[in-house]
Amino acid sequence: MSTQEIFQLFAYVLPALVTGMVSFYFFRLHTNNEEGRRRYLLHKDTQTTTLPIRLQAYERMVLFLERISIPNLVVRVAPKTSNKNDYENLLIKSIEVEFEHNLAQQIYLSDDCWNIIKAAKSATIQMIRKAGMSESDTADKLREDILNLTMDKQSPSATALSYLKKEISALW
């Protein structure tokens, strides 16, 4: 093969390679765009079905936090006996039962939100136990001690509730 034949071959092959590369680039750009469009449509369809379920989970967790807030809990759960230890255990059991009832909601919440809710539950139980260590001798006196202990500071439920509201507002 002479150099002129090689040059002619190169002159025929070069435009074909350039055309092929441009075609490949546009084809790839088109397929990526279509994949992105399909992913967006799928996400949009999924969002319309999961958003109501997620909002319902947030509603249930708000209800949980309201139910375990110290003032609401003490009013809702009345002592059955005058024994303060029985009342302390009754309050803690009420919180635990309420928490277990809403345990499945964690799959619809972010990890941070769920951890804050668990921390609020634990802090509430800790406050009840701290009040239980007081020198009160009856369940009614323990109720007063628990309420007095929480009068001065914001309840853990209120803190978790404000975080929950912030997270829900991010959904819009």
C-alpha positions in Angstrom: 0.0 0.0 0.0 1.3 3.3 -0.9 1.0 6.4 1.1 -1.6 7.9 -1.2 -3.8 4.8 -0.7 -3.3 5.1 3.1 -4.2 8.8 2.9 -7.4 8.0 0.9 -8.4 5.3 3.4 -7.8 7.7 6.2 -9.9 10.3 4.4 -12.8 7.9 4.2 -12.5 6.5 7.7 -12.1 9.8 9.6 -15.5 11.3 8.7 -17.1 8.0 9.5 -15.4 7.9 12.9 -16.4 11.5 13.7 -20.0 10.8 12.6 -20.1 7.7 14.7 -18.7 9.4 17.8 -21.2 12.3 17.5 -24.0 9.9 17.0 -22.9 7.9 20.0 -22.6 11.1 22.1 -26.2 12.2 21.2 -27.6 8.7 21.6 -26.0 8.5 25.1 -27.3 12.0 26.0 -30.8 11.0 24.8 -30.8 7.7 26.8 -29.6 9.5 30.0 -32.3 12.1 29.6 -34.9 9.5 29.1 -33.7 7.6 32.1 -33.8 10.8 34.2 -37.3 11.5 33.0 -38.5 8.0 33.9 -36.9 8.2 37.3 -38.6 11.5 37.9 -42.0 10.2 36.8 -41.5 7.1 39.0 -40.5 9.3 42.0 -43.5 11.5 41.4 -45.9 8.6 41.3 -44.3 7.1 44.4 -44.5 10.4 46.2 -48.2 10.7 45.7 -48.8 7.3 47.3 -46.2 7.6 50.1 -46.8 11.2 51.2 -50.1 10.5 52.8 -48.7 7.5 54.7 -45.7 9.5 55.8 -47.9 12.4 57.0 -50.1 9.9 58.9 -46.9 8.5 60.6 -45.9 12.0 61.6 -49.4 12.6 63.0 -49.2 9.5 65.1 -45.8 10.5 66.4 -47.2 13.9 67.3 -50.0 12.2 69.2 -47.5 10.0 70.9 -45.4 13.0 72.0 -48.5 14.8 73.3 -49.6 11.7 75.2 -46.3 11.3 76.9 -45.8 14.9 77.7 -45.7 15.1 81.5 -48.7 17.3 82.2 -50.9 15.3 79.9 -49.6 12.0 81.1 -50.1 12.8 84.8 -53.7 14.0 84.1 -54.5 11.0 81.9 -53.0 8.3 84.0 -54.5 8.4 87.5 -53.0 6.4 90.3 -54.7 3.2 91.1 -53.3 3.0 94.7 -51.6 5.4 97.0 -48.3 3.6 96.6 -45.8 6.0 94.8 -43.7 3.1 93.4 -46.8 1.6 91.8 -47.8 4.9 90.3 -44.2 5.5 89.0 -44.3 2.0 87.3 -47.7 2.7 85.9 -46.6 5.9 84.3 -43.5 4.3 82.8 -45.5 1.3 81.6 -48.0 3.7 80.0 -45.2 5.4 78.1 -43.7 2.1 77.0 -47.0 0.7 75.8 -47.7 3.9 73.8 -44.2 3.7 72.3 -44.5 0.0 71.3 -47.9 0.8 69.8 -46.2 3.3 67.5 -43.0 1.4 66.8 -43.7 0.7 63.2 -44.0 4.4 62.3 -40.2 4.6 62.3 -40.0 3.3 58.7 -41.7 6.5 57.5 -39.5 8.9 59.6 -36.0 10.0 59.2 -33.4 8.5 61.4 -32.7 11.8 63.2 -36.4 12.3 63.9 -36.8 8.8 65.2 -33.8 9.2 67.5 -35.1 12.4 68.8 -38.5 10.8 69.6 -36.7 7.9 71.4 -34.6 10.5 73.3 -37.8 12.3 74.3 -39.3 9.1 75.6 -36.2 8.2 77.6 -35.9 11.7 79.0 -39.5 11.6 80.1 -39.0 8.3 81.8 -35.9 9.6 83.5 -37.8 12.7 84.8 -40.4 10.4 86.3 -37.7 8.3 87.9 -36.0 11.4 89.2 -39.2 12.6 90.8 -39.8 9.1 92.2 -36.5 9.4 94.1 -38.0 12.3 96.0 -39.1 12.0 99.6 -42.8 11.8 98.7 -44.7 9.0 100.2 -47.9 8.9 98.2 -48.9 8.7 94.6 -50.6 12.0 94.7 -47.5 13.7 96.2 -45.5 12.1 93.4 -47.8 13.6 90.8 -47.2 17.0 92.3 -43.4 16.4 92.4 -43.4 15.3 88.7 -45.4 18.4 87.7 -43.2 20.7 89.8 -40.1 19.2 88.3 -41.3 19.9 84.8 -42.7 23.4 85.5 -39.4 25.2 85.1 -38.0 23.6 82.0 -39.3 22.7 78.6 -40.5 19.1 78.3 -38.6 16.6 76.1 -41.8 16.1 74.2 -42.1 19.7 73.3 -38.5 19.7 72.0 -39.2 16.6 69.9 -42.4 18.1 68.7 -40.7 21.2 67.4 -38.2 19.1 65.5 -41.1 17.0 64.1 -42.8 20.2 62.9 -39.6 21.4 61.3 -39.2 18.1 59.4 -42.8 18.1 58.2 -42.4 21.6 56.9 -39.4 20.4 54.8 -41.8 17.9 53.0 -43.6 20.8 51.3 
